[in-house]
């Protein structure tokens, strides 16, 4: 009985070691794939061009805010709003609220209106590539919310890592 117990314990240990080894290989594959995806995403973003530098700066500043909210980084969202305000040369209420926001929820609540404002300012300036207007029906207490992205991949700024991939492409702006 003692030998059977020892064999069982040894078998479990060997299986765990094999699983860890396989997980390490899987992780390596995921890292390689992740690197390829990042390079692919960069090329997709690089395809987006505007006919004027101001529109490009506006959209890039907007993306900084969106990406900060995806990462649940309020400080970066505040900084992105400050940068957007400087590019605009005027004070949009949504930008001011995000710049001064004390909570992620406060900043995230401004995303639908900010997205509409940025879409209006830059959509007619796109010369190549596309902006993806994305939508999450669960955002803002299930009232739904839109955001803009330079890529098709869904990265939800309303929930961060809680529901990172919740959403869909609503339209493509070209």
Secondary structure, DSSP 4 states (H G I P E B T S, - for coil): -HHHHHHHHHHHHHHHHHHHHHHHHHHHHHHHHHHHHHHHHHHHHHH-EESSHHHHHHHHHHHHHHHHHHTT-HHHHHHHHHHHHHHHTS--HHHHHHHH-SSHHHHHTTHHHHHHHHHHHHGGGEEES-EEEEEETTHHHHT-EEEEESSSS---TTTGGGSTT--EEEEEE-
